[in-house]
């Protein structure tokens, strides 16, 4: 039981690390890559700040999933809007939040069981 609790603690730490928001550099690199792909200009400084502020809310895996989805499905000759990224990454962000919640609950149950066994 103690080994299971320790494994769940490790898994939880990994999930929480995945849940950290994308860095500004990752967001800017993603925007630059998509601008090059769609052959459009990157927004000016004010526009970039708004993009970064909006996309900071996405966990790293959700930003990557959104980027990959937009590469395949975005059809307009413009940079995808922040809402496009958020919508495309929502399932990934939701899955990550659910997995984290489930592992937290499992860990809590293991702790309770260990406490009862003492």
C-alpha positions as CSV (number, residue, x, y, z in Angstrom):
1,X,0.0,0.0,0.0
2,X,2.8,2.3,0.8
3,X,4.4,1.7,-2.6
4,X,1.1,2.5,-4.3
5,X,0.9,5.7,-2.3
6,X,4.4,6.7,-3.3
7,X,3.8,5.9,-6.9
8,X,0.6,8.0,-6.9
9,X,2.6,10.9,-5.3
10,X,5.1,10.6,-8.2
11,X,2.3,10.4,-10.8
12,X,0.6,13.4,-9.2
13,X,3.8,15.5,-9.3
14,X,4.2,14.7,-13.0
15,X,0.6,15.6,-13.8
16,X,0.8,18.8,-11.9
17,X,4.0,19.7,-13.8
18,X,2.2,19.0,-17.1
19,X,-0.6,21.4,-15.9
20,X,1.8,24.3,-15.7
21,X,0.9,27.0,-18.2
22,X,2.9,27.4,-21.3
23,X,5.7,29.9,-21.0
24,X,5.7,33.2,-22.9
25,X,8.6,31.9,-25.1
26,X,6.6,28.7,-26.0
27,X,3.6,30.8,-26.9
28,X,5.6,33.3,-29.0
29,X,7.4,30.4,-30.8
30,X,4.1,28.8,-31.5
31,X,2.6,32.1,-32.9
32,X,5.7,32.7,-35.0
33,X,5.6,29.2,-36.5
34,X,1.9,29.5,-37.3
35,X,2.4,32.9,-38.8
36,X,5.1,31.5,-41.0
37,X,2.9,28.5,-42.0
38,X,-0.1,30.6,-42.8
39,X,2.1,33.3,-44.4
40,X,0.7,36.1,-42.3
41,X,2.3,38.8,-40.1
42,X,2.7,38.4,-36.3
43,X,0.7,41.0,-34.4
44,X,2.4,44.1,-33.1
45,X,3.6,44.3,-29.5
46,X,0.2,45.1,-28.1
47,X,-1.4,42.3,-30.0
48,X,1.3,39.8,-28.9
49,X,0.8,40.8,-25.3
50,X,-2.9,40.1,-25.6
51,X,-2.2,36.7,-27.3
52,X,0.3,35.8,-24.6
53,X,-2.0,36.9,-21.7
54,X,-4.9,34.8,-23.1
55,X,-2.8,31.7,-24.0
56,X,-1.0,31.6,-20.7
57,X,-4.1,30.0,-19.3
58,X,-3.5,26.8,-21.4
59,X,-1.3,24.0,-20.0
60,X,1.6,23.1,-22.2
61,X,0.1,19.9,-23.6
62,X,-3.1,21.8,-24.4
63,X,-1.2,24.5,-26.3
64,X,0.7,21.8,-28.3
65,X,-2.6,20.0,-29.1
66,X,-4.2,23.3,-30.1
67,X,-1.3,24.1,-32.3
68,X,-1.4,20.7,-34.0
69,X,-5.1,20.9,-34.5
70,X,-4.9,24.4,-36.0
71,X,-2.1,23.3,-38.4
72,X,-4.4,20.7,-39.8
73,X,-7.8,22.5,-39.7
74,X,-7.4,26.3,-39.7
75,X,-8.5,27.5,-43.2
76,X,-8.4,31.3,-43.1
77,X,-5.5,33.5,-44.2
78,X,-5.0,35.0,-40.8
79,X,-3.4,34.0,-37.5
80,X,-5.8,32.0,-35.4
81,X,-7.4,34.0,-32.6
82,X,-6.7,33.2,-29.0
83,X,-10.2,31.8,-28.8
84,X,-9.3,29.3,-31.6
85,X,-6.4,28.1,-29.5
86,X,-8.4,27.8,-26.3
87,X,-11.2,25.9,-28.1
88,X,-8.8,23.6,-29.8
89,X,-6.9,22.9,-26.6
90,X,-9.9,22.6,-24.3
91,X,-10.3,18.8,-24.5
92,X,-6.6,18.3,-23.6
93,X,-6.8,20.8,-20.7
94,X,-10.0,19.1,-19.5
95,X,-8.5,15.6,-19.7
96,X,-5.4,16.7,-17.8
97,X,-7.5,18.3,-15.1
98,X,-9.6,15.2,-14.8
99,X,-6.6,12.9,-14.6
100,X,-5.0,15.1,-11.9
101,X,-8.3,15.1,-9.9
102,X,-8.6,11.3,-10.1
103,X,-5.0,10.7,-9.1
104,X,-5.4,13.1,-6.1
105,X,-8.5,11.2,-5.0
106,X,-6.8,7.8,-5.3
107,X,-3.8,9.1,-3.3
108,X,-6.2,10.4,-0.6
109,X,-7.9,7.0,-0.4
110,X,-4.5,5.3,-0.1
111,X,-3.6,7.7,2.7
112,X,-6.9,7.0,4.5
113,X,-6.4,3.2,4.1
114,X,-2.9,3.4,5.5
115,X,-4.1,5.5,8.4
116,X,-6.8,2.9,9.2
117,X,-4.3,0.0,9.0
118,X,-2.0,1.6,11.7
